[in-house]
Amino acid sequence: MKYSKSMQEVWRWKEEVARDTEGMNVQELLAYFRQSEQRLAEKTGKPLNLPRIETRKRQRREEHS
């Protein structure tokens, strides 16, 4: 069976995360995923943890009023 490149990437990432997080407690897991989120933001150049669109729109309205 042939799989798409993106599906292969998902499986590779899943295996990597499983290896990296084996035996961690909850606090360590949270720290691991926060760090991976930060690395992804740096790699893609996208901002980290953007609020929901509705929240951003409300904030802009409040700033301009």
CHARMM internal coordinates of N, CA and C (Angstrom, degrees):
IC EDIT
DIST 1 N 1 CA 1.4428
DIST 1 CA 1 C 1.5295
ANGL 1 N 1 CA 1 C 108.68
DIST 1 C 2 N 1.3099
ANGL 1 CA 1 C 2 N 116.13
DIHE 1 N 1 CA 1 C 2 N 137.53
DIST 2 N 2 CA 1.4612
ANGL 1 C 2 N 2 CA 121.41
DIHE 1 CA 1 C 2 N 2 CA -178.22
DIST 2 CA 2 C 1.5293
ANGL 2 N 2 CA 2 C 109.20
DIHE 1 C 2 N 2 CA 2 C -101.11
DIST 2 C 3 N 1.3308
ANGL 2 CA 2 C 3 N 115.60
DIHE 2 N 2 CA 2 C 3 N 134.71
DIST 3 N 3 CA 1.4564
ANGL 2 C 3 N 3 CA 121.10
DIHE 2 CA 2 C 3 N 3 CA -179.76
DIST 3 CA 3 C 1.5214
ANGL 3 N 3 CA 3 C 109.72
DIHE 2 C 3 N 3 CA 3 C -115.46
DIST 3 C 4 N 1.3129
ANGL 3 CA 3 C 4 N 114.58
DIHE 3 N 3 CA 3 C 4 N 152.21
DIST 4 N 4 CA 1.4616
ANGL 3 C 4 N 4 CA 118.83
DIHE 3 CA 3 C 4 N 4 CA 178.91
DIST 4 CA 4 C 1.5247
ANGL 4 N 4 CA 4 C 110.12
DIHE 3 C 4 N 4 CA 4 C -70.05
DIST 4 C 5 N 1.3042
ANGL 4 CA 4 C 5 N 114.79
DIHE 4 N 4 CA 4 C 5 N 159.17
DIST 5 N 5 CA 1.4624
ANGL 4 C 5 N 5 CA 120.43
DIHE 4 CA 4 C 5 N 5 CA 179.83
DIST 5 CA 5 C 1.5300
ANGL 5 N 5 CA 5 C 110.95
DIHE 4 C 5 N 5 CA 5 C -62.38
DIST 5 C 6 N 1.3211
ANGL 5 CA 5 C 6 N 117.01
DIHE 5 N 5 CA 5 C 6 N -37.24
DIST 6 N 6 CA 1.4662
ANGL 5 C 6 N 6 CA 119.68
DIHE 5 CA 5 C 6 N 6 CA 179.94
DIST 6 CA 6 C 1.5277
ANGL 6 N 6 CA 6 C 111.10
DIHE 5 C 6 N 6 CA 6 C -67.08
DIST 6 C 7 N 1.3247
ANGL 6 CA 6 C 7 N 117.32
DIHE 6 N 6 CA 6 C 7 N -36.85
DIST 7 N 7 CA 1.4669
ANGL 6 C 7 N 7 CA 120.39
DIHE 6 CA 6 C 7 N 7 CA 178.17
DIST 7 CA 7 C 1.5215
ANGL 7 N 7 CA 7 C 110.22
DIHE 6 C 7 N 7 CA 7 C -67.38
DIST 7 C 8 N 1.3106
ANGL 7 CA 7 C 8 N 117.24
DIHE 7 N 7 CA 7 C 8 N -39.27
DIST 8 N 8 CA 1.4616
ANGL 7 C 8 N 8 CA 120.88
DIHE 7 CA 7 C 8 N 8 CA 176.90
DIST 8 CA 8 C 1.5242
ANGL 8 N 8 CA 8 C 110.08
DIHE 7 C 8 N 8 CA 8 C -62.86
DIST 8 C 9 N 1.3181
ANGL 8 CA 8 C 9 N 116.96
DIHE 8 N 8 CA 8 C 9 N -38.58
DIST 9 N 9 CA 1.4604
ANGL 8 C 9 N 9 CA 121.57
DIHE 8 CA 8 C 9 N 9 CA 178.57
DIST 9 CA 9 C 1.5330
ANGL 9 N 9 CA 9 C 110.68
DIHE 8 C 9 N 9 CA 9 C -65.11
DIST 9 C 10 N 1.3280
ANGL 9 CA 9 C 10 N 116.97
DIHE 9 N 9 CA 9 C 10 N -40.30
DIST 10 N 10 CA 1.4702
ANGL 9 C 10 N 10 CA 120.97
DIHE 9 CA 9 C 10 N 10 CA 177.85
DIST 10 CA 10 C 1.5189
ANGL 10 N 10 CA 10 C 110.12
DIHE 9 C 10 N 10 CA 10 C -61.44
DIST 10 C 11 N 1.3151
ANGL 10 CA 10 C 11 N 117.10
DIHE 10 N 10 CA 10 C 11 N -45.77
DIST 11 N 11 CA 1.4664
ANGL 10 C 11 N 11 CA 120.31
DIHE 10 CA 10 C 11 N 11 CA 179.82
DIST 11 CA 11 C 1.5256
ANGL 11 N 11 CA 11 C 111.37
DIHE 10 C 11 N 11 CA 11 C -65.14
DIST 11 C 12 N 1.3219
ANGL 11 CA 11 C 12 N 117.44
DIHE 11 N 11 CA 11 C 12 N -39.26
DIST 12 N 12 CA 1.4605
ANGL 11 C 12 N 12 CA 120.88
DIHE 11 CA 11 C 12 N 12 CA 178.30
DIST 12 CA 12 C 1.5252
ANGL 12 N 12 CA 12 C 109.87
DIHE 11 C 12 N 12 CA 12 C -62.43
DIST 12 C 13 N 1.3290
ANGL 12 CA 12 C 13 N 116.17
DIHE 12 N 12 CA 12 C 13 N -44.87
DIST 13 N 13 CA 1.4576
ANGL 12 C 13 N 13 CA 120.65
DIHE 12 CA 12 C 13 N 13 CA 179.70
DIST 13 CA 13 C 1.5276
ANGL 13 N 13 CA 13 C 110.59
DIHE 12 C 13 N 13 CA 13 C -63.60
DIST 13 C 14 N 1.3358
ANGL 13 CA 13 C 14 N 116.12
DIHE 13 N 13 CA 13 C 14 N -41.96
DIST 14 N 14 CA 1.4689
ANGL 13 C 14 N 14 CA 120.78
DIHE 13 CA 13 C 14 N 14 CA 179.61
DIST 14 CA 14 C 1.5249
ANGL 14 N 14 CA 14 C 110.77
DIHE 13 C 14 N 14 CA 14 C -60.27
DIST 14 C 15 N 1.3150
ANGL 14 CA 14 C 15 N 117.62
DIHE 14 N 14 CA 14 C 15 N -44.73
DIST 15 N 15 CA 1.4612
ANGL 14 C 15 N 15 CA 121.59
DIHE 14 CA 14 C 15 N 15 CA 179.42
DIST 15 CA 15 C 1.5252
ANGL 15 N 15 CA 15 C 110.98
DIHE 14 C 15 N 15 CA 15 C -66.10
DIST 15 C 16 N 1.3205
ANGL 15 CA 15 C 16 N 116.78
DIHE 15 N 15 CA 15 C 16 N -39.16
DIST 16 N 16 CA 1.4634
ANGL 15 C 16 N 16 CA 121.19
DIHE 15 CA 15 C 16 N 16 CA 178.91
DIST 16 CA 16 C 1.5305
ANGL 16 N 16 CA 16 C 110.75
DIHE 15 C 16 N 16 CA 16 C -63.49
DIST 16 C 17 N 1.3234
ANGL 16 CA 16 C 17 N 116.59
DIHE 16 N 16 CA 16 C 17 N -44.76
DIST 17 N 17 CA 1.4668
ANGL 16 C 17 N 17 CA 121.12
DIHE 16 CA 16 C 17 N 17 CA 179.40
DIST 17 CA 17 C 1.5257
ANGL 17 N 17 CA 17 C 110.18
DIHE 16 C 17 N 17 CA 17 C -64.67
DIST 17 C 18 N 1.3256
ANGL 17 CA 17 C 18 N 116.81
DIHE 17 N 17 CA 17 C 18 N -41.89
DIST 18 N 18 CA 1.4668
ANGL 17 C 18 N 18 CA 120.21
DIHE 17 CA 17 C 18 N 18 CA 179.14
DIST 18 CA 18 C 1.5258
ANGL 18 N 18 CA 18 C 110.69
DIHE 17 C 18 N 18 CA 18 C -60.60
DIST 18 C 19 N 1.3200
ANGL 18 CA 18 C 19 N 117.25
DIHE 18 N 18 CA 18 C 19 N -42.13
DIST 19 N 19 CA 1.4750
ANGL 18 C 19 N 19 CA 121.04
DIHE 18 CA 18 C 19 N 19 CA 178.13
DIST 19 CA 19 C 1.5241
ANGL 19 N 19 CA 19 C 110.83
DIHE 18 C 19 N 19 CA 19 C -64.58
DIST 19 C 20 N 1.3334
ANGL 19 CA 19 C 20 N 115.76
DIHE 19 N 19 CA 19 C 20 N -46.22
DIST 20 N 20 CA 1.4647
ANGL 19 C 20 N 20 CA 120.68
DIHE 19 CA 19 C 20 N 20 CA -175.70
DIST 20 CA 20 C 1.5259
ANGL 20 N 20 CA 20 C 113.05
DIHE 19 C 20 N 20 CA 20 C -67.87
DIST 20 C 21 N 1.3276
ANGL 20 CA 20 C 21 N 117.73
DIHE 20 N 20 CA 20 C 21 N -31.41
DIST 21 N 21 CA 1.4640
ANGL 20 C 21 N 21 CA 120.90
DIHE 20 CA 20 C 21 N 21 CA -172.65
DIST 21 CA 21 C 1.5239
ANGL 21 N 21 CA 21 C 113.73
DIHE 20 C 21 N 21 CA 21 C -101.81
DIST 21 C 22 N 1.2961
ANGL 21 CA 21 C 22 N 117.94
DIHE 21 N 21 CA 21 C 22 N 1.83
DIST 22 N 22 CA 1.4652
ANGL 21 C 22 N 22 CA 120.68
DIHE 21 CA 21 C 22 N 22 CA -178.14
DIST 22 CA 22 C 1.5295
ANGL 22 N 22 CA 22 C 110.68
DIHE 21 C 22 N 22 CA 22 C -59.74
DIST 22 C 23 N 1.3230
ANGL 22 CA 22 C 23 N 116.44
DIHE 22 N 22 CA 22 C 23 N 126.39
DIST 23 N 23 CA 1.4582
ANGL 22 C 23 N 23 CA 121.88
DIHE 22 CA 22 C 23 N 23 CA 177.01
DIST 23 CA 23 C 1.5199
ANGL 23 N 23 CA 23 C 115.25
DIHE 22 C 23 N 23 CA 23 C 82.08
DIST 23 C 24 N 1.3217
ANGL 23 CA 23 C 24 N 118.58
DIHE 23 N 23 CA 23 C 24 N 4.90
DIST 24 N 24 CA 1.4707
ANGL 23 C 24 N 24 CA 120.91
DIHE 23 CA 23 C 24 N 24 CA -179.40
DIST 24 CA 24 C 1.5254
ANGL 24 N 24 CA 24 C 110.44
DIHE 23 C 24 N 24 CA 24 C -81.52
DIST 24 C 25 N 1.3357
ANGL 24 CA 24 C 25 N 115.33
DIHE 24 N 24 CA 24 C 25 N 150.46
DIST 25 N 25 CA 1.4613
ANGL 24 C 25 N 25 CA 119.05
DIHE 24 CA 24 C 25 N 25 CA 172.67
DIST 25 CA 25 C 1.5362
ANGL 25 N 25 CA 25 C 108.33
DIHE 24 C 25 N 25 CA 25 C -88.66
DIST 25 C 26 N 1.3187
ANGL 25 CA 25 C 26 N 116.42
DIHE 25 N 25 CA 25 C 26 N 179.69
DIST 26 N 26 CA 1.4649
ANGL 25 C 26 N 26 CA 121.03
DIHE 25 CA 25 C 26 N 26 CA -173.78
DIST 26 CA 26 C 1.5318
ANGL 26 N 26 CA 26 C 111.83
DIHE 25 C 26 N 26 CA 26 C -61.33
DIST 26 C 27 N 1.3236
ANGL 26 CA 26 C 27 N 117.56
DIHE 26 N 26 CA 26 C 27 N -44.36
DIST 27 N 27 CA 1.4641
ANGL 26 C 27 N 27 CA 120.40
DIHE 26 CA 26 C 27 N 27 CA -179.24
DIST 27 CA 27 C 1.5241
ANGL 27 N 27 CA 27 C 111.34
DIHE 26 C 27 N 27 CA 27 C -61.33
DIST 27 C 28 N 1.3228
ANGL 27 CA 27 C 28 N 115.98
DIHE 27 N 27 CA 27 C 28 N -42.13
DIST 28 N 28 CA 1.4662
ANGL 27 C 28 N 28 CA 120.19
DIHE 27 CA 27 C 28 N 28 CA 179.30
DIST 28 CA 28 C 1.5267
ANGL 28 N 28 CA 28 C 111.02
DIHE 27 C 28 N 28 CA 28 C -66.04
DIST 28 C 29 N 1.3541
ANGL 28 CA 28 C 29 N 116.26
DIHE 28 N 28 CA 28 C 29 N -38.35
DIST 29 N 29 CA 1.4701
ANGL 28 C 29 N 29 CA 120.02
DIHE 28 CA 28 C 29 N 29 CA 177.91
DIST 29 CA 29 C 1.5262
ANGL 29 N 29 CA 29 C 111.06
DIHE 28 C 29 N 29 CA 29 C -62.97
DIST 29 C 30 N 1.3341
ANGL 29 CA 29 C 30 N 116.42
DIHE 29 N 29 CA 29 C 30 N -44.88
DIST 30 N 30 CA 1.4649
ANGL 29 C 30 N 30 CA 119.91
DIHE 29 CA 29 C 30 N 30 CA 179.05
DIST 30 CA 30 C 1.5230
ANGL 30 N 30 CA 30 C 110.92
DIHE 29 C 30 N 30 CA 30 C -60.35
DIST 30 C 31 N 1.3139
ANGL 30 CA 30 C 31 N 116.50
DIHE 30 N 30 CA 30 C 31 N -44.03
DIST 31 N 31 CA 1.4672
ANGL 30 C 31 N 31 CA 120.37
DIHE 30 CA 30 C 31 N 31 CA 178.89
DIST 31 CA 31 C 1.5254
ANGL 31 N 31 CA 31 C 110.71
DIHE 30 C 31 N 31 CA 31 C -62.92
DIST 31 C 32 N 1.3260
ANGL 31 CA 31 C 32 N 116.95
DIHE 31 N 31 CA 31 C 32 N -41.31
DIST 32 N 32 CA 1.4685
ANGL 31 C 32 N 32 CA 121.24
DIHE 31 CA 31 C 32 N 32 CA 179.61
DIST 32 CA 32 C 1.5312
ANGL 32 N 32 CA 32 C 110.46
DIHE 31 C 32 N 32 CA 32 C -59.49
DIST 32 C 33 N 1.3377
ANGL 32 CA 32 C 33 N 117.00
DIHE 32 N 32 CA 32 C 33 N -47.70
DIST 33 N 33 CA 1.4595
ANGL 32 C 33 N 33 CA 119.46
DIHE 32 CA 32 C 33 N 33 CA -177.04
DIST 33 CA 33 C 1.5249
ANGL 33 N 33 CA 33 C 112.10
DIHE 32 C 33 N 33 CA 33 C -71.92
DIST 33 C 34 N 1.3227
ANGL 33 CA 33 C 34 N 117.88
DIHE 33 N 33 CA 33 C 34 N -30.90
DIST 34 N 34 CA 1.4702
ANGL 33 C 34 N 34 CA 119.37
DIHE 33 CA 33 C 34 N 34 CA 174.71
DIST 34 CA 34 C 1.5239
ANGL 34 N 34 CA 34 C 110.36
DIHE 33 C 34 N 34 CA 34 C -64.95
DIST 34 C 35 N 1.3231
ANGL 34 CA 34 C 35 N 116.23
DIHE 34 N 34 CA 34 C 35 N -41.18
DIST 35 N 35 CA 1.4637
ANGL 34 C 35 N 35 CA 120.06
DIHE 34 CA 34 C 35 N 35 CA 178.76
DIST 35 CA 35 C 1.5219
ANGL 35 N 35 CA 35 C 110.84
DIHE 34 C 35 N 35 CA 35 C -66.56
DIST 35 C 36 N 1.3432
ANGL 35 CA 35 C 36 N 116.64
DIHE 35 N 35 CA 35 C 36 N -41.06
DIST 36 N 36 CA 1.4652
ANGL 35 C 36 N 36 CA 118.65
DIHE 35 CA 35 C 36 N 36 CA -179.40
DIST 36 CA 36 C 1.5266
ANGL 36 N 36 CA 36 C 110.27
DIHE 35 C 36 N 36 CA 36 C -67.52
DIST 36 C 37 N 1.3363
ANGL 36 CA 36 C 37 N 117.02
DIHE 36 N 36 CA 36 C 37 N -33.77
DIST 37 N 37 CA 1.4590
ANGL 36 C 37 N 37 CA 120.78
DIHE 36 CA 36 C 37 N 37 CA 176.41
DIST 37 CA 37 C 1.5312
ANGL 37 N 37 CA 37 C 109.96
DIHE 36 C 37 N 37 CA 37 C -64.55
DIST 37 C 38 N 1.3168
ANGL 37 CA 37 C 38 N 116.41
DIHE 37 N 37 CA 37 C 38 N -41.61
DIST 38 N 38 CA 1.4685
ANGL 37 C 38 N 38 CA 121.33
DIHE 37 CA 37 C 38 N 38 CA 178.38
DIST 38 CA 38 C 1.5277
ANGL 38 N 38 CA 38 C 110.50
DIHE 37 C 38 N 38 CA 38 C -63.60
DIST 38 C 39 N 1.3322
ANGL 38 CA 38 C 39 N 117.05
DIHE 38 N 38 CA 38 C 39 N -43.97
DIST 39 N 39 CA 1.4703
ANGL 38 C 39 N 39 CA 120.92
DIHE 38 CA 38 C 39 N 39 CA 179.38
DIST 39 CA 39 C 1.5238
ANGL 39 N 39 CA 39 C 110.40
DIHE 38 C 39 N 39 CA 39 C -61.92
DIST 39 C 40 N 1.3350
ANGL 39 CA 39 C 40 N 116.99
DIHE 39 N 39 CA 39 C 40 N -41.24
DIST 40 N 40 CA 1.4618
ANGL 39 C 40 N 40 CA 120.85
DIHE 39 CA 39 C 40 N 40 CA 179.51
DIST 40 CA 40 C 1.5269
ANGL 40 N 40 CA 40 C 110.66
DIHE 39 C 40 N 40 CA 40 C -64.16
DIST 40 C 41 N 1.3257
ANGL 40 CA 40 C 41 N 117.11
DIHE 40 N 40 CA 40 C 41 N -41.33
DIST 41 N 41 CA 1.4662
ANGL 40 C 41 N 41 CA 120.67
DIHE 40 CA 40 C 41 N 41 CA 178.95
DIST 41 CA 41 C 1.5231
ANGL 41 N 41 CA 41 C 110.55
DIHE 40 C 41 N 41 CA 41 C -62.70
DIST 41 C 42 N 1.3246
ANGL 41 CA 41 C 42 N 116.75
DIHE 41 N 41 CA 41 C 42 N -41.46
DIST 42 N 42 CA 1.4638
ANGL 41 C 42 N 42 CA 120.12
DIHE 41 CA 41 C 42 N 42 CA 179.09
DIST 42 CA 42 C 1.5267
ANGL 42 N 42 CA 42 C 110.93
DIHE 41 C 42 N 42 CA 42 C -67.47
DIST 42 C 43 N 1.3221
ANGL 42 CA 42 C 43 N 116.04
DIHE 42 N 42 CA 42 C 43 N -40.13
DIST 43 N 43 CA 1.4647
ANGL 42 C 43 N 43 CA 121.19
DIHE 42 CA 42 C 43 N 43 CA -177.49
DIST 43 CA 43 C 1.5286
ANGL 43 N 43 CA 43 C 111.49
DIHE 42 C 43 N 43 CA 43 C -66.88
DIST 43 C 44 N 1.3344
ANGL 43 CA 43 C 44 N 116.95
DIHE 43 N 43 CA 43 C 44 N -42.23
DIST 44 N 44 CA 1.4615
ANGL 43 C 44 N 44 CA 120.91
DIHE 43 CA 43 C 44 N 44 CA -176.17
DIST 44 CA 44 C 1.5227
ANGL 44 N 44 CA 44 C 112.92
DIHE 43 C 44 N 44 CA 44 C -89.22
DIST 44 C 45 N 1.3330
ANGL 44 CA 44 C 45 N 116.52
DIHE 44 N 44 CA 44 C 45 N -16.48
DIST 45 N 45 CA 1.4566
ANGL 44 C 45 N 45 CA 119.81
DIHE 44 CA 44 C 45 N 45 CA -178.26
DIST 45 CA 45 C 1.5146
ANGL 45 N 45 CA 45 C 113.37
DIHE 44 C 45 N 45 CA 45 C 77.43
DIST 45 C 46 N 1.3319
ANGL 45 CA 45 C 46 N 117.16
DIHE 45 N 45 CA 45 C 46 N 12.50
DIST 46 N 46 CA 1.4601
ANGL 45 C 46 N 46 CA 121.02
DIHE 45 CA 45 C 46 N 46 CA 179.00
DIST 46 CA 46 C 1.5206
ANGL 46 N 46 CA 46 C 109.55
DIHE 45 C 46 N 46 CA 46 C -95.10
DIST 46 C 47 N 1.3244
ANGL 46 CA 46 C 47 N 117.43
DIHE 46 N 46 CA 46 C 47 N 147.74
DIST 47 N 47 CA 1.4611
ANGL 46 C 47 N 47 CA 120.48
DIHE 46 CA 46 C 47 N 47 CA 179.41
DIST 47 CA 47 C 1.5306
ANGL 47 N 47 CA 47 C 111.15
DIHE 46 C 47 N 47 CA 47 C -62.91
DIST 47 C 48 N 1.3022
ANGL 47 CA 47 C 48 N 115.04
DIHE 47 N 47 CA 47 C 48 N 152.60
DIST 48 N 48 CA 1.4548
ANGL 47 C 48 N 48 CA 122.08
DIHE 47 CA 47 C 48 N 48 CA -178.61
DIST 48 CA 48 C 1.5229
ANGL 48 N 48 CA 48 C 110.18
DIHE 47 C 48 N 48 CA 48 C -91.84
DIST 48 C 49 N 1.3081
ANGL 48 CA 48 C 49 N 116.65
DIHE 48 N 48 CA 48 C 49 N 135.67
DIST 49 N 49 CA 1.4712
ANGL 48 C 49 N 49 CA 123.14
DIHE 48 CA 48 C 49 N 49 CA 172.92
DIST 49 CA 49 C 1.5301
ANGL 49 N 49 CA 49 C 113.98
DIHE 48 C 49 N 49 CA 49 C 54.38
DIST 49 C 50 N 1.3027
ANGL 49 CA 49 C 50 N 116.92
DIHE 49 N 49 CA 49 C 50 N 56.47
DIST 50 N 50 CA 1.4613
ANGL 49 C 50 N 50 CA 119.50
DIHE 49 CA 49 C 50 N 50 CA 175.49
DIST 50 CA 50 C 1.5238
ANGL 50 N 50 CA 50 C 109.58
DIHE 49 C 50 N 50 CA 50 C -68.35
DIST 50 C 51 N 1.3266
ANGL 50 CA 50 C 51 N 117.91
DIHE 50 N 50 CA 50 C 51 N 139.09
DIST 51 N 51 CA 1.4587
ANGL 50 C 51 N 51 CA 119.00
DIHE 50 CA 50 C 51 N 51 CA 175.89
DIST 51 CA 51 C 1.5279
ANGL 51 N 51 CA 51 C 110.15
DIHE 50 C 51 N 51 CA 51 C -68.69
DIST 51 C 52 N 1.3072
ANGL 51 CA 51 C 52 N 116.11
DIHE 51 N 51 CA 51 C 52 N 165.60
DIST 52 N 52 CA 1.4631
ANGL 51 C 52 N 52 CA 120.78
DIHE 51 CA 51 C 52 N 52 CA 179.45
DIST 52 CA 52 C 1.5227
ANGL 52 N 52 CA 52 C 109.94
DIHE 51 C 52 N 52 CA 52 C -59.88
DIST 52 C 53 N 1.3159
ANGL 52 CA 52 C 53 N 116.05
DIHE 52 N 52 CA 52 C 53 N 155.29
DIST 53 N 53 CA 1.4663
ANGL 52 C 53 N 53 CA 121.38
DIHE 52 CA 52 C 53 N 53 CA -177.50
DIST 53 CA 53 C 1.5268
ANGL 53 N 53 CA 53 C 110.90
DIHE 52 C 53 N 53 CA 53 C -57.60
DIST 53 C 54 N 1.3384
ANGL 53 CA 53 C 54 N 117.20
DIHE 53 N 53 CA 53 C 54 N -42.36
DIST 54 N 54 CA 1.4621
ANGL 53 C 54 N 54 CA 120.03
DIHE 53 CA 53 C 54 N 54 CA -179.58
DIST 54 CA 54 C 1.5274
ANGL 54 N 54 CA 54 C 110.59
DIHE 53 C 54 N 54 CA 54 C -60.62
DIST 54 C 55 N 1.3143
ANGL 54 CA 54 C 55 N 116.60
DIHE 54 N 54 CA 54 C 55 N -40.04
DIST 55 N 55 CA 1.4630
ANGL 54 C 55 N 55 CA 121.12
DIHE 54 CA 54 C 55 N 55 CA 179.49
DIST 55 CA 55 C 1.5190
ANGL 55 N 55 CA 55 C 110.53
DIHE 54 C 55 N 55 CA 55 C -65.42
DIST 55 C 56 N 1.3241
ANGL 55 CA 55 C 56 N 116.71
DIHE 55 N 55 CA 55 C 56 N -43.04
DIST 56 N 56 CA 1.4681
ANGL 55 C 56 N 56 CA 120.05
DIHE 55 CA 55 C 56 N 56 CA 179.50
DIST 56 CA 56 C 1.5229
ANGL 56 N 56 CA 56 C 110.87
DIHE 55 C 56 N 56 CA 56 C -64.01
DIST 56 C 57 N 1.3414
ANGL 56 CA 56 C 57 N 117.30
DIHE 56 N 56 CA 56 C 57 N -41.37
DIST 57 N 57 CA 1.4632
ANGL 56 C 57 N 57 CA 120.53
DIHE 56 CA 56 C 57 N 57 CA 179.22
DIST 57 CA 57 C 1.5239
ANGL 57 N 57 CA 57 C 110.41
DIHE 56 C 57 N 57 CA 57 C -63.14
DIST 57 C 58 N 1.3412
ANGL 57 CA 57 C 58 N 116.81
DIHE 57 N 57 CA 57 C 58 N -43.35
DIST 58 N 58 CA 1.4595
ANGL 57 C 58 N 58 CA 120.89
DIHE 57 CA 57 C 58 N 58 CA 179.55
DIST 58 CA 58 C 1.5297
ANGL 58 N 58 CA 58 C 110.40
DIHE 57 C 58 N 58 CA 58 C -63.25
DIST 58 C 59 N 1.3304
ANGL 58 CA 58 C 59 N 117.11
DIHE 58 N 58 CA 58 C 59 N -41.90
DIST 59 N 59 CA 1.4648
ANGL 58 C 59 N 59 CA 120.76
DIHE 58 CA 58 C 59 N 59 CA 179.40
DIST 59 CA 59 C 1.5251
ANGL 59 N 59 CA 59 C 111.01
DIHE 58 C 59 N 59 CA 59 C -62.41
DIST 59 C 60 N 1.3356
ANGL 59 CA 59 C 60 N 116.82
DIHE 59 N 59 CA 59 C 60 N -41.39
DIST 60 N 60 CA 1.4650
ANGL 59 C 60 N 60 CA 120.14
DIHE 59 CA 59 C 60 N 60 CA 178.76
DIST 60 CA 60 C 1.5196
ANGL 60 N 60 CA 60 C 111.15
DIHE 59 C 60 N 60 CA 60 C -64.08
DIST 60 C 61 N 1.3465
ANGL 60 CA 60 C 61 N 116.64
DIHE 60 N 60 CA 60 C 61 N -42.31
DIST 61 N 61 CA 1.4684
ANGL 60 C 61 N 61 CA 120.08
DIHE 60 CA 60 C 61 N 61 CA 178.74
DIST 61 CA 61 C 1.5265
ANGL 61 N 61 CA 61 C 110.56
DIHE 60 C 61 N 61 CA 61 C -61.47
DIST 61 C 62 N 1.3427
ANGL 61 CA 61 C 62 N 116.08
DIHE 61 N 61 CA 61 C 62 N -42.00
DIST 62 N 62 CA 1.4635
ANGL 61 C 62 N 62 CA 120.06
DIHE 61 CA 61 C 62 N 62 CA -179.57
DIST 62 CA 62 C 1.5264
ANGL 62 N 62 CA 62 C 111.22
DIHE 61 C 62 N 62 CA 62 C -66.25
DIST 62 C 63 N 1.3280
ANGL 62 CA 62 C 63 N 117.16
DIHE 62 N 62 CA 62 C 63 N -36.50
DIST 63 N 63 CA 1.4624
ANGL 62 C 63 N 63 CA 120.84
DIHE 62 CA 62 C 63 N 63 CA 179.45
DIST 63 CA 63 C 1.5260
ANGL 63 N 63 CA 63 C 111.45
DIHE 62 C 63 N 63 CA 63 C -66.00
DIST 63 C 64 N 1.3265
ANGL 63 CA 63 C 64 N 117.24
DIHE 63 N 63 CA 63 C 64 N -34.94
DIST 64 N 64 CA 1.4584
ANGL 63 C 64 N 64 CA 121.53
DIHE 63 CA 63 C 64 N 64 CA -175.08
DIST 64 CA 64 C 1.5245
ANGL 64 N 64 CA 64 C 113.23
DIHE 63 C 64 N 64 CA 64 C -90.51
DIST 64 C 65 N 1.2969
ANGL 64 CA 64 C 65 N 117.76
DIHE 64 N 64 CA 64 C 65 N -5.36
DIST 65 N 65 CA 1.4703
ANGL 64 C 65 N 65 CA 118.68
DIHE 64 CA 64 C 65 N 65 CA -178.59
DIST 65 CA 65 C 1.5070
ANGL 65 N 65 CA 65 C 112.32
DIHE 64 C 65 N 65 CA 65 C -98.64
END
COOR INIT
IC SEED 1 N 1 CA 1 C
IC BUILD
